[in-house]
Amino acid sequence: MNYIEYEGRKISIRPSVDKYEINEDGEYERQIPWFRCGFGEGENLIEANRYILFWAKDCAWSNRIAIILSLLGLEYIIKEEIVDWTKLDIPVGWEFVNSENSVNKESGARFIGELYYNTDRNFYGRPSVPLLYDYKRKIIANNDFDKMSYYLENEFRAFHKPSSPDLFPEKLQNDIIEMNKWVYERINNSIYKMFFAQNMRAYDKGYKLLLEGLETLEKRLESNRFIFGENITDSDIRVFSTLIRFDINYATGIGLKERLSNYKNLNEYCKEIYQIDAVKNKIFFAAIHRGESNQKIIEKIENSWNKPVNR
């Protein structure tokens, strides 16, 4: 059975990563998104006031979608709600802790896993965020962490605020897609390959990919303000959403001696992106920081990211 019942609610169970996403070589293999329907003719409707984005402060994968929503000014046509890990002793993961009585008013659900079960009872996997929910049809529209940003950047272009950056310019789209595949392997996912590695060979494989990614980007940013030149793109947000967490979460979690501050160009590049108001407003260091946290520690982290950019 792929679900449990709690207070009359049927909720898709969140399986542990080591039982579900580890291959025969002991390597982590991220699950494929279940709800991959796009937006446009014959797919999900491109429409204002129809969708709500569910995301979590401490989840880099969903945080980057919230950042993109903010940069493009789409918050006025797509609602958003922040979820958090349930404190209940049941294997369900994300809960609508910020809703009144922990029940999301658009869906009537208490848990993200509830939406997965209600949309497809055959679903099996981790009920994950980011997630775009169609609250008119009461179903999950899309949970594709890779392509979701492209849909917001391309298919929802008519709703972008006039002053918003073009994160997915037509002439660079193929280059951005290829770059993002590279970023996924060497920056975004390599850390998780290390964290969930079941043996040293699997850990070292992830470590090698990560170092290659950091060193290559450090070199590229010697002469580039952003990955593709003077203008910020989707690729930059993907790099940033991982590296903003590097020193204060990932490095300590997987026992790395490397720090972002060891890479001057990358460090200053990430600082410049952070200082964009639409980005800064979506970063919550208290949720990201691993280990003991108090106001003094968080203020110190914030101050370091607010220092003048030196590039």
N, C-alpha and C positions, 0 to 999 in steps of 0.2 A: 504494500500500500504506500503510495507516494504522498499521502497527506495525513494530517492529524485533525482532530476536532477539539476546539477549545471554546467554551461558552457558546456552543451552537454554530461556531464558524469553522468552515473547512479551509485548511491552510496547507499549501504545498510545503513539504518538509525540506529543510536546507541540509543536504548531505555534507559531511566533512570533506574537505579538499583531498586529504590523503586517501580517501576511499573512492573518490570520484574523478579526480583530475590528475592522477599520477600514472604515467605509462609504465611499461614493463622494464624500462631502464632506470626507473626511479626519478624521472624528470617530470616537472610540472607542465601540464598542457591545459591552457585556459579553455573553459567551455565555450562552445559556439553559441552565439545569441539565438534564442528560440523564436522570438518574434521579430522577423526581419522584413516585414512588408514595408515598402517604401511609401512615398507620398506623391500623388499625382493621379492621372487618369487611370481608373481601374484599381487604384490602391487606396491608401488613406487619403482623406480629403485634405486639401490645402485650404485651411479655413481658420479665421480668427475666432477666439473664444470657444474653442472646442477641446483643447488639450491642456493637460497639467503635467509639468515635469517634476518627478520625484527624484531627489538626490540627497547625498549625505556629505556632511562637512569633512569627514575624515577619509572619504573615498576619492582618490585622485581621478578615477575613471568618470565618475559622475560630476565631480567638481569642475572638470574642464567643460562639460556641457553647460553647466550653470554660468560659467565665465563667458562662453560664447553667446548664450542667450542675453547676457548683460551687455556685452560689447556691441551686439547687433541691435539692441534696443527692442528685443522681442518680448520683454516682460509684460508689455501692455496688451499682448494678444495671446500669450501662453502663460497660464498660471504656473506657480511653482510651490512646492512644499518640501521642507527638509525633514528627512526621516533619521532615526537613530536606532542603535542596537537595542533590542528588547532586553529588559532586566528580568523577564519571566524565565523560569527554568524549563523552557520548551525549545526545540530546535527549529525556530522559525526565522531568526535573523532580524530583518528590519521591521520597525514598528512606527506607526504614526504618532510619535510621542508629543509632537507639537500641536496636534489637533485637540479640540475640546474632547475630553474623555478618551483620548487616544483613538478617535474614530474620524477618518477623513470624510468630510461632508460631501465631496463630489462622488465618492464611490460607495460610501457606507462601510468601508473596510477598516480593520484595525491594523492589519499586517500587509506588507508587500506580498508575502506568499499567498495571501488570500486572493489578491488580484490575479496572480498566476493561476491558481486553481480555478477561479471563476471564469477566466478567459479560455483555458484549455486544461481539461481534467487529465489529459495524457502527459502534461508537462512533467519532465523529470530533470532536475538540476538545481543549481543555486538560484533562488529568487533574488535577482540582482537589481541594482541601480547603476546607471541612469535608466529611467523608464518614462516614456511618454504615454500617458493614459488618455483615452478618448472618453470623456465623461458624458458625452451624449449617447454613445453606444454602450457605455459601461464595459469596455474591454481595453486590454493593453494594445496600443497601436504599434509600438516599437520599443525594443530594448537593445538595439544594436549599438554597442558602445563605440564601434568603429565608424559606421556610416551615419549615425544620428547627426553629427555636426555638419556633414555635407548637406543633409536635407534642410537643416536650419539655414545654412549659408546659401544654398541654391534655390530649392523649391519654395522657401519662404522669403525670397529676396524682395518681393513686392511690399513686404511689411517692415523691411529694415528702416531704421531711422536714417534720414538723409546724411547725417554726420558720421555714421558708423563706418568702420573700416571694411574693406572688401577682403574678407579672410580666405576666400576661395575664388580668386580672379580666373576668368575663363581661360586666359592664355597660359596660366600656370597649373591648371587643374591636374593634368596628367603627372606633372612633376611633383606636385604636392602629394598626390596619392602614392606615388612611388617612394617619396621621402618618408611618408607616414608609416609605410610598411617597414622601412629601415629603422625608424624611431621606435616603433612598437617592439621590434626584436631586441634592440640594443639599449633602449632607455626605459620604456614603460614596463615591459614584461620581464626583462632580464632580472630585475630585482626580485620578482615573485618566483622566478625559476630558482634563485638562490634560497629564498626564504622557505620554500616548500620542498627543496631538494632532499631526497631520501638517502643520498650517498655523496661522497666528496667529488666523484666524477661529475655528477649532475650539478653540484654547487660550482665547481670550477668552470664548467661550460657557461653557466650564467654569468659568472664573474668576468670571464674573458670577453663576452659580448658587451657587458656594461663598460669595461675599460675602453674597449674599441669605440663605443659610442661617445663616451665623454671626451676622449682624446681627439676624435675626428671633429666633433662639434666645436671644441676649443680652438682647433686650427681654423675651421671655417669662419668662426666669428672674429678672427684677427682682422679680417677685411670687410666683414658684413655686419651691419647693425642688427639685422634679423636674418633668419636662415636664407630667405630669398631676396635679400637686399635691404632697401630702406623701409619697406612696408611690412607690417606684421601680418602673418597668415595663420591658417589653421595649424600648420606644423609647429609654429612657435608655442601655441597654447598647449599642444600635446607634450612638448618638451618641458615647458614651464610647470605644468600641473604635477609632474613627477618630481622635478628638481626642487621645487619650493618645499618639498617634504624630505629632501635627501638628508640634510644634516640633523634635523630634529626628530626624524622618525626612522627612515629606512636604514641609514648607516649604522645606527645603534642596534636596530632590530636584527640585522644580519651580520653584525660583527665586522664592519668595514673600517679600515683606518683612513680611507679616502674621505675628504670633505669637499663640498662644493667650493669652498674658499680656496682650495688648492688649484682651482681652474679659474684664473682671473677673468677671462673673457666670458665664460659661462656664468660666473657669479654676477658680474655687472649686467650682463644681458638679462638674466632673470630678475635682477633688482629693477631694471628699467620697466620690464613688463609688469611687475608687481605694483609699481607706482602709478600705473594707469588706474584711474578711479573705478572704472567698471570692473576691473580685475580685483583690485584691493578689497572692494566691497563683498567679494565672494570667498575671501580667504579668512579662515578662523583658526589662528594658531593654537588656541587652547584645545581644540579638537584634534589638531594634527600632531601636536607635541607628544612624543613617547616618554613616559616616565613621570616623575614628580612635576606637578605644575602648580604654580601660584601666580598671582597677579604680577609680582616682580619679575618672574622668569618670562612671562608672556610679554611684558612691556620691553624687556631687554631684547627679545626676538624681534618684536615690531620695530624697535628703534634701529636695529641693525639693517633691516630691510628698507627703512626710510632714509638711510644715509644717501647723500648725493651720489649719483651715478658717475663713475670715473672710467670713461671709455674714450 
